[in-house]
Amino acid sequence: MAVVLALKAIMDASGCPLHEAIDIFGVRHEELRRDRPDDFQVSREEYGRNVYT
């Protein structure tokens, strides 16, 4: 649910469509993983596991 809220916040703040918000979210997520790795409890390999769209 947190990802959905983050995407909505990005769209509201920037006025961009969903596909751009997803790109912005992805870039920021990777920056945070690089700069603050200890803040993440789930590895890259586990992130998104068992999520089907």
C-alpha beads as a LAMMPS data file, in Angstrom:
LAMMPS data file: protein, C-alpha beads

53 atoms
52 bonds

1 atom types
1 bond types

-500.0 500.0 xlo xhi
-500.0 500.0 ylo yhi
-500.0 500.0 zlo zhi

Masses

1 110.0

Atoms # bond

1 1 1 0.000 0.000 0.000
2 1 1 2.889 2.353 0.730
3 1 1 4.054 2.181 -2.888
4 1 1 0.597 3.186 -4.129
5 1 1 0.565 6.168 -1.781
6 1 1 4.068 7.155 -2.894
7 1 1 3.052 6.982 -6.556
8 1 1 -0.017 9.126 -5.858
9 1 1 2.114 11.669 -4.000
10 1 1 4.560 11.855 -6.917
11 1 1 1.721 12.337 -9.414
12 1 1 0.057 14.995 -7.239
13 1 1 3.302 16.896 -6.696
14 1 1 4.554 16.787 -10.270
15 1 1 1.371 16.460 -12.293
16 1 1 2.886 13.549 -14.198
17 1 1 0.992 10.456 -15.361
18 1 1 1.316 7.071 -13.667
19 1 1 3.986 5.649 -15.973
20 1 1 6.277 8.619 -15.255
21 1 1 5.600 8.363 -11.515
22 1 1 6.650 4.714 -11.635
23 1 1 9.917 5.709 -13.332
24 1 1 10.566 8.461 -10.759
25 1 1 9.802 6.046 -7.926
26 1 1 12.168 3.447 -9.365
27 1 1 15.049 5.882 -9.696
28 1 1 14.561 7.170 -6.162
29 1 1 14.277 3.640 -4.784
30 1 1 17.630 2.704 -6.308
31 1 1 19.243 5.906 -5.000
32 1 1 18.045 5.133 -1.483
33 1 1 19.223 1.511 -1.706
34 1 1 22.654 2.774 -2.734
35 1 1 22.895 5.615 -0.193
36 1 1 21.090 4.040 2.789
37 1 1 21.315 0.244 2.458
38 1 1 20.775 -0.356 6.181
39 1 1 17.273 1.136 5.935
40 1 1 16.057 -1.772 3.766
41 1 1 14.907 -5.001 5.387
42 1 1 14.261 -6.868 2.141
43 1 1 16.945 -7.693 -0.399
44 1 1 16.621 -6.780 -4.081
45 1 1 16.024 -10.444 -4.823
46 1 1 13.131 -10.671 -2.371
47 1 1 11.584 -7.304 -3.255
48 1 1 8.474 -7.897 -5.340
49 1 1 8.605 -11.675 -4.940
50 1 1 5.159 -13.234 -5.176
51 1 1 3.683 -10.071 -6.675
52 1 1 1.726 -10.803 -9.812
53 1 1 0.215 -8.157 -12.043

Bonds

1 1 1 2
2 1 2 3
3 1 3 4
4 1 4 5
5 1 5 6
6 1 6 7
7 1 7 8
8 1 8 9
9 1 9 10
10 1 10 11
11 1 11 12
12 1 12 13
13 1 13 14
14 1 14 15
15 1 15 16
16 1 16 17
17 1 17 18
18 1 18 19
19 1 19 20
20 1 20 21
21 1 21 22
22 1 22 23
23 1 23 24
24 1 24 25
25 1 25 26
26 1 26 27
27 1 27 28
28 1 28 29
29 1 29 30
30 1 30 31
31 1 31 32
32 1 32 33
33 1 33 34
34 1 34 35
35 1 35 36
36 1 36 37
37 1 37 38
38 1 38 39
39 1 39 40
40 1 40 41
41 1 41 42
42 1 42 43
43 1 43 44
44 1 44 45
45 1 45 46
46 1 46 47
47 1 47 48
48 1 48 49
49 1 49 50
50 1 50 51
51 1 51 52
52 1 52 53
